[in-house]
Amino acid sequence: MTAKTPPIRLAIHGGAGGIRRDKLTPEREQAFVQVLTQSLQTGYQVLVQGGTSTDAVAAAIVIMEDSPVFNAGKGAVFSHEGHNELDASIMDGASLNAGAVAAVTTIRNPILAAQAVMTNSPHVMLIGTGAEHFAAEQGLEIVEPSYFFVQHRWNQLQKAKENEQIALDHDLETESQTQAKTQNDEKHGTVGSVALDHYGNLAAGTSTGGLTNKRFGRIGDTPIIGAGTYADNRSVAISATGTGEMFIRTAAAYQTAIQVRLQNMPLAQAADDTLAEIAAIGGEGGLIVLNAKGDYALRFNTSGMFRGVIGNDGIVHIGIFPGNEIPAQSR
């Protein structure tokens, strides 16, 4: 008998946060669904053509980085100084090899730079101008910082500066540094993907523009392996979104993976336990989790998370609010 070909699976997220039905117009919802669908289909094509899980993850994230609707790549938010500072990471579950870039301002697709760090350097993380020089040497597309300018992101910065506030990477409205919570409107957040290829290998990747009005070279969980991204064939592939400081403090991605690996915990339970620990210290967000059998969990402790999944049948499933993901074709 021939060995059964492992299933393929790809899941993505576009950030978790205070998404409100009464604020998400049909036109805005369709814009998000369109990009999520394209992202899933692009990553899926890599997998069905025999590509690796890392290539599928990168391809799916590139689509979201190239869209202004998410806080990554083209849609990145502005720092206090009026710059777009981008972070990304990727990890291969077969080898535990990983790559990341942080605080880059001229790399069109940070996820591709992270992948290049993983595959073409002995390092795990490069930052700032060093990462940009490396990306240029690797032949990646370098753009003027003005490429990332999006008017509504600039408007968000002005509002945040007026109120001396910061906006979380998964919220549209600002949040006071002296308040634990506020009434959040619609999210525009970090993007990520996890994938399982025909070879049975897992991969995970994440990309973000960080926080509106961030200062002092702030870096969140996205480029930190074990916090915002993790992949291990022995457990799961994970991409995170949310309040980055709390995801770092709980080593969120690794904590979830180790619960699955050592305690044989169901994926959803492991993700929920991690999110509960994050909530206990004042954080919120979401995790997408995938194992080598193709099982997955897309979990969040906010009012919504832009998310999607696709498998062997090629049917795109999209979700925004709590509940099961539904086929995009039925919208």
C-alpha positions as CSV (number, residue, x, y, z in Angstrom):
1,M,0.0,0.0,0.0
2,T,1.2,3.5,-0.8
3,A,1.4,6.0,2.0
4,K,-1.6,8.4,2.2
5,T,-0.7,11.9,1.1
6,P,-1.1,14.3,4.0
7,P,-3.9,16.9,3.7
8,I,-3.2,20.5,2.9
9,R,-4.6,23.3,4.9
10,L,-4.1,27.1,5.1
11,A,-5.5,29.5,7.7
12,I,-5.1,33.2,7.9
13,H,-6.1,36.1,10.1
14,G,-6.3,39.9,9.6
15,G,-6.3,40.9,13.2
16,A,-8.6,40.6,16.2
17,G,-10.3,43.5,18.0
18,G,-13.3,45.6,18.8
19,I,-15.1,44.9,15.5
20,R,-18.8,46.1,15.7
21,R,-21.5,45.0,13.4
22,D,-23.1,48.4,13.5
23,K,-19.9,50.1,12.3
24,L,-18.9,47.5,9.6
25,T,-20.7,48.6,6.5
26,P,-21.5,46.0,3.8
27,E,-19.0,47.8,1.5
28,R,-16.2,47.6,4.2
29,E,-17.0,44.0,5.0
30,Q,-16.8,43.1,1.3
31,A,-13.4,44.8,1.0
32,F,-12.1,42.7,3.9
33,V,-13.6,39.5,2.5
34,Q,-12.2,40.1,-0.9
35,V,-8.7,40.4,0.3
36,L,-9.0,37.5,2.7
37,T,-10.4,35.3,-0.1
38,Q,-7.5,36.3,-2.5
39,S,-5.0,35.6,0.3
40,L,-6.4,32.1,0.9
41,Q,-6.6,31.3,-2.8
42,T,-3.1,32.4,-3.4
43,G,-1.6,30.4,-0.6
44,Y,-3.8,27.4,-1.6
45,Q,-2.4,27.5,-5.2
46,V,1.1,27.2,-3.8
47,L,0.1,24.1,-1.8
48,V,-1.8,22.3,-4.6
49,Q,1.1,22.8,-6.9
50,G,3.4,21.1,-4.5
51,G,4.9,24.1,-2.9
52,T,6.1,24.2,0.7
53,S,4.1,25.5,3.7
54,T,6.6,28.3,4.2
55,D,6.1,29.5,0.6
56,A,2.3,29.3,1.0
57,V,2.4,31.3,4.2
58,A,4.6,34.0,2.6
59,A,2.4,34.1,-0.5
60,A,-0.8,34.5,1.5
61,I,0.7,37.2,3.7
62,V,2.0,39.2,0.7
63,I,-1.6,39.6,-0.5
64,M,-2.6,41.2,2.8
65,E,0.6,43.3,3.0
66,D,-0.2,44.7,-0.5
67,S,-3.7,45.8,0.6
68,P,-4.4,49.1,2.4
69,V,-7.2,47.6,4.5
70,F,-4.9,45.7,7.0
71,N,-2.2,47.1,9.3
72,A,0.7,45.5,7.5
73,G,2.7,46.5,4.5
74,K,0.8,49.1,2.4
75,G,-1.8,49.6,5.2
76,A,0.7,50.0,8.1
77,V,-0.1,52.6,10.7
78,F,2.1,55.6,11.6
79,S,4.5,56.0,14.5
80,H,4.6,59.2,16.6
81,E,7.2,60.6,14.3
82,G,5.1,60.0,11.2
83,H,6.9,56.9,9.9
84,N,5.7,53.5,8.9
85,E,7.8,50.9,10.8
86,L,7.0,47.3,9.8
87,D,7.8,44.0,11.5
88,A,7.4,40.4,10.3
89,S,8.5,36.8,11.0
90,I,8.2,33.3,9.6
91,M,9.0,29.8,10.9
92,D,9.4,26.4,9.4
93,G,8.0,23.6,11.5
94,A,10.2,20.9,10.0
95,S,13.6,22.4,10.9
96,L,12.6,25.0,13.5
97,N,14.4,27.5,11.3
98,A,13.0,31.0,11.5
99,G,13.5,34.5,10.2
100,A,12.3,38.0,11.2
101,V,12.7,41.7,10.5
102,A,11.7,44.6,12.6
103,A,11.4,48.4,12.3
104,V,11.9,48.4,8.5
105,T,10.6,51.3,6.5
106,T,11.5,50.6,2.8
107,I,10.8,46.9,2.3
108,R,7.6,46.5,0.3
109,N,6.9,43.0,1.7
110,P,8.5,42.4,5.1
111,I,7.3,38.8,5.2
112,L,9.6,38.1,2.2
113,A,12.5,39.7,4.0
114,A,11.8,37.6,7.0
115,Q,11.8,34.5,4.8
116,A,15.1,35.6,3.2
117,V,16.6,36.0,6.7
118,M,15.4,32.4,7.5
119,T,16.7,30.8,4.3
120,N,19.7,32.9,3.2
121,S,21.4,34.0,6.5
122,P,22.7,32.4,9.7
123,H,20.5,34.8,11.7
124,V,17.0,34.9,13.0
125,M,16.2,38.6,13.3
126,L,17.5,41.7,11.5
127,I,16.3,45.2,12.3
128,G,16.2,48.7,10.7
129,T,18.7,49.7,8.1
130,G,20.6,46.4,8.4
131,A,17.5,44.5,7.5
132,E,16.8,46.8,4.6
133,H,20.3,46.5,3.2
134,F,20.1,42.7,3.5
135,A,16.7,42.7,1.7
136,A,18.1,44.8,-1.2
137,E,21.0,42.4,-1.5
138,Q,18.5,39.6,-1.8
139,G,16.8,41.3,-4.7
140,L,13.6,42.1,-2.8
141,E,11.5,45.2,-3.8
142,I,12.6,48.3,-2.0
143,V,10.3,51.3,-2.1
144,E,10.2,54.9,-1.0
145,P,8.7,55.3,2.5
146,S,5.9,57.3,0.8
147,Y,4.6,54.1,-0.7
148,F,3.1,53.2,2.6
149,F,1.2,56.5,3.0
150,V,-2.5,55.9,3.4
151,Q,-4.7,58.9,4.3
152,H,-6.9,57.3,6.9
153,R,-3.9,55.9,8.7
154,W,-2.4,59.5,8.8
155,N,-5.7,60.8,10.1
156,Q,-5.6,58.1,12.9
157,L,-2.2,59.4,13.9
158,Q,-3.3,63.0,14.1
159,K,-6.3,62.0,16.3
160,A,-4.1,59.9,18.5
161,K,-1.6,62.7,19.0
162,E,-4.3,65.2,19.8
163,N,-5.5,63.0,22.6
164,E,-2.1,61.8,23.7
165,Q,-3.2,58.2,23.0
166,I,-2.0,55.1,21.3
167,A,-4.1,52.9,19.1
168,L,-3.6,49.1,19.4
169,D,-2.6,47.3,16.3
170,H,-6.0,45.6,16.2
171,D,-8.2,48.7,16.8
172,L,-9.4,51.6,14.7
173,E,-10.2,53.9,17.7
174,T,-7.5,55.0,20.1
175,E,-6.9,53.8,23.6
176,S,-5.7,56.0,26.4
177,Q,-2.5,54.9,28.1
178,T,-4.1,55.7,31.4
179,Q,-7.1,53.5,30.8
180,A,-7.3,49.7,30.7
181,K,-10.2,49.8,28.2
182,T,-12.2,52.0,25.9
183,Q,-15.0,51.5,23.5
184,N,-13.2,50.2,20.4
185,D,-14.6,50.6,17.0
186,E,-13.5,48.6,14.1
187,K,-10.2,46.7,13.9
188,H,-7.5,47.0,11.3
189,G,-4.7,44.7,12.5
190,T,-1.8,42.5,12.2
191,V,-2.0,39.7,9.5
192,G,-0.8,36.1,9.7
193,S,-1.0,32.7,8.2
194,V,-0.4,29.0,9.1
195,A,-0.1,26.2,6.6
196,L,0.3,22.5,6.2
197,D,1.7,21.2,3.0
198,H,1.6,17.8,1.1
199,Y,4.9,16.9,2.8
200,G,3.3,17.0,6.2
201,N,5.3,20.1,7.2
202,L,3.9,23.1,9.1
203,A,4.8,26.8,8.9
204,A,3.6,30.1,10.4
205,G,4.1,33.7,9.6
206,T,3.0,37.1,10.9
207,S,3.3,40.7,9.6
208,T,2.3,44.1,11.1
209,G,2.7,47.8,11.2
210,G,2.5,47.9,15.0
211,L,0.7,50.6,17.0
212,T,-0.5,54.0,15.9
213,N,1.5,56.7,17.6
214,K,4.1,54.2,18.9
215,R,7.3,55.8,20.1
216,F,11.0,55.0,21.0
217,G,11.4,52.2,18.5
218,R,8.7,50.0,20.0
219,I,8.6,46.4,18.8
220,G,5.7,44.1,19.6
221,D,5.2,40.4,19.5
222,T,5.0,39.9,15.7
223,P,8.7,39.5,14.9
224,I,9.5,37.6,18.1
225,I,9.6,33.8,17.6
226,G,7.6,32.2,20.4
227,A,5.5,35.2,21.0
228,G,3.7,36.2,17.8
229,T,4.8,33.3,15.6
230,Y,5.8,29.7,16.1
231,A,5.8,26.4,14.2
232,D,6.9,22.9,15.1
233,N,5.8,19.7,13.3
234,R,5.7,18.0,16.7
235,S,2.9,20.3,17.8
236,V,1.4,23.2,15.9
237,A,1.9,26.3,13.8
238,I,0.6,29.5,15.3
239,S,0.2,33.2,14.3
240,A,-1.0,35.7,16.9
241,T,-2.6,39.1,16.9
242,G,-3.5,41.5,19.7
243,T,-1.8,43.5,22.5
244,G,1.7,42.7,21.7
245,E,3.3,43.4,25.1
246,M,1.1,40.8,26.7
247,F,1.7,38.2,24.0
248,I,5.5,38.7,24.6
249,R,5.1,38.4,28.4
250,T,3.2,35.1,28.1
251,A,5.4,33.7,25.2
252,A,1.9,33.2,23.7
253,A,2.7,31.2,20.6
254,Y,5.2,28.9,22.3
255,Q,3.0,28.4,25.3
256,T,0.2,27.3,23.1
257,A,2.4,24.9,21.2
258,I,4.0,23.4,24.3
259,Q,0.5,22.6,25.8
260,V,-0.4,20.7,22.7
261,R,3.0,18.9,22.5
262,L,3.5,17.9,26.1
263,Q,-0.1,17.8,27.5
264,N,-1.8,16.6,24.3
265,M,-4.2,19.4,24.8
266,P,-6.9,20.0,22.1
267,L,-6.0,23.0,19.9
268,A,-8.9,25.2,20.9
269,Q,-8.4,24.6,24.6
270,A,-4.7,25.4,24.4
271,A,-5.4,28.6,22.5
272,D,-8.2,29.6,24.9
273,D,-5.9,28.9,28.0
274,T,-3.2,31.1,26.5
275,L,-5.8,33.9,25.7
276,A,-7.1,33.6,29.3
277,E,-3.6,34.2,30.6
278,I,-3.2,37.2,28.3
279,A,-6.6,38.5,29.5
280,A,-5.5,38.1,33.1
281,I,-2.8,40.7,32.6
282,G,-4.9,43.1,30.6
283,G,-4.4,41.9,27.1
284,E,-6.7,40.7,24.3
285,G,-6.4,39.2,20.8
286,G,-6.5,36.0,18.8
287,L,-4.5,33.0,17.8
288,I,-4.8,30.8,14.7
289,V,-3.5,27.2,15.3
290,L,-2.9,24.3,12.9
291,N,-1.5,20.8,13.5
292,A,0.1,18.3,11.2
293,K,-3.2,16.4,10.8
294,G,-4.8,19.4,9.4
295,D,-6.9,20.2,12.5
296,Y,-7.2,23.9,13.3
297,A,-8.6,26.4,15.7
298,L,-9.2,30.1,15.1
299,R,-9.7,31.6,18.6
300,F,-10.1,35.1,20.0
301,N,-11.3,36.9,23.1
302,T,-12.4,40.1,21.4
303,S,-15.7,40.9,19.6
304,G,-14.3,39.7,16.3
305,M,-11.4,38.5,14.3
306,F,-11.0,38.6,10.5
307,R,-10.1,35.1,9.6
308,G,-10.3,32.4,7.0
309,V,-9.4,28.8,6.2
310,I,-9.1,26.6,3.1
311,G,-8.3,22.9,2.7
312,N,-8.1,20.1,0.1
313,D,-11.5,20.9,-1.4
314,G,-10.4,24.5,-2.3
315,I,-13.5,26.0,-0.6
316,V,-12.8,29.4,1.0
317,H,-14.3,29.9,4.5
318,I,-14.4,33.4,6.0
319,G,-15.3,34.5,9.5
320,I,-15.4,37.9,11.2
321,F,-17.7,37.7,14.3
322,P,-18.0,34.7,16.8
323,G,-19.3,31.5,15.3
324,N,-18.2,29.1,12.6
325,E,-16.5,30.3,9.5
326,I,-18.8,30.3,6.5
327,P,-18.1,29.8,2.8
328,A,-17.2,33.1,1.1
329,Q,-19.4,32.0,-1.8
330,S,-22.5,32.2,0.4
331,R,-22.0,35.8,1.3
